């Protein structure tokens, strides 16, 4: 009798927690206060969270999830003064995940499998590559391009006209500027080339180009162009060495990093060289 009673209790407890899980799963997707423009295009198997607004000329491709309290296709300044305003096209690529409270202005084009954190701000006319991750509270201003498989971590600020390549990691609280003598109209964005790592709290000054496969140390202030394969540290920044010569005791050579890290990368489980061979 005791075993039967315990079993019944376990079954009731399991049913209770299953009901809670179902409620939690459906909490954001009840179609409550969702406003979608008739000029928007919504693909197949798209989920849109409560209190989300989708403006004119937004295209949401298949299998996208947009969480609650998001604004997609936010109109530009002319919307408020020009009666004939036409919202630029905004594209959210297939299989992307846009988390809650994201603000995405009109004119953005996000590739497939893009994932964002909470409360990101994407101003107008950015081009975001496939499989790129944008962390919570990131502030990405207008006319910026970010390549494929790049990772923009939380609270990063990127000034307009900046360019970020493929497989670039920009860590938390990095600032990329674009005004050489503020305030001015002579805006020059930064460029970060493929495979480069920019550590937390670094600042990249306007117009600077950082080459490929570089490592920019935490809190560095980069005030001059940096060639490929450079390890950079300090304020003002200094080139310490060729990153390929950096050796850590017990670890060996750590760079280029693609030979020791593959999580979420297209060469995952097959190796970087094998993946590169498949591209030839």
Secondary structure as GFF3:
##gff-version 3
##sequence-region A 1 280
A	DSSP	alpha_helix	2	26	.	.	.	ID=ss1
A	DSSP	beta_strand	35	36	.	.	.	ID=ss2
A	DSSP	beta_strand	41	42	.	.	.	ID=ss3
A	DSSP	beta_strand	47	48	.	.	.	ID=ss4
A	DSSP	beta_strand	53	54	.	.	.	ID=ss5
A	DSSP	beta_strand	58	60	.	.	.	ID=ss6
A	DSSP	beta_strand	65	66	.	.	.	ID=ss7
A	DSSP	beta_strand	71	74	.	.	.	ID=ss8
A	DSSP	three_ten_helix	77	80	.	.	.	ID=ss9
A	DSSP	beta_strand	90	92	.	.	.	ID=ss10
A	DSSP	beta_strand	97	98	.	.	.	ID=ss11
A	DSSP	beta_strand	103	105	.	.	.	ID=ss12
A	DSSP	beta_strand	109	110	.	.	.	ID=ss13
A	DSSP	beta_strand	115	116	.	.	.	ID=ss14
A	DSSP	beta_strand	121	122	.	.	.	ID=ss15
A	DSSP	beta_strand	127	128	.	.	.	ID=ss16
A	DSSP	beta_strand	133	134	.	.	.	ID=ss17
A	DSSP	beta_strand	139	140	.	.	.	ID=ss18
A	DSSP	beta_strand	145	146	.	.	.	ID=ss19
A	DSSP	beta_strand	151	152	.	.	.	ID=ss20
A	DSSP	beta_strand	157	158	.	.	.	ID=ss21
A	DSSP	beta_strand	163	164	.	.	.	ID=ss22
A	DSSP	beta_strand	169	170	.	.	.	ID=ss23
A	DSSP	beta_strand	175	176	.	.	.	ID=ss24
A	DSSP	beta_strand	191	192	.	.	.	ID=ss25
A	DSSP	beta_strand	197	198	.	.	.	ID=ss26
A	DSSP	beta_strand	203	204	.	.	.	ID=ss27
A	DSSP	beta_strand	209	210	.	.	.	ID=ss28
A	DSSP	beta_strand	215	216	.	.	.	ID=ss29
A	DSSP	beta_strand	221	222	.	.	.	ID=ss30
A	DSSP	beta_strand	230	233	.	.	.	ID=ss31
A	DSSP	beta_strand	238	242	.	.	.	ID=ss32
A	DSSP	three_ten_helix	243	245	.	.	.	ID=ss33
A	DSSP	beta_strand	247	248	.	.	.	ID=ss34
A	DSSP	beta_strand	252	253	.	.	.	ID=ss35
A	DSSP	three_ten_helix	257	259	.	.	.	ID=ss36
A	DSSP	alpha_helix	272	278	.	.	.	ID=ss37
###
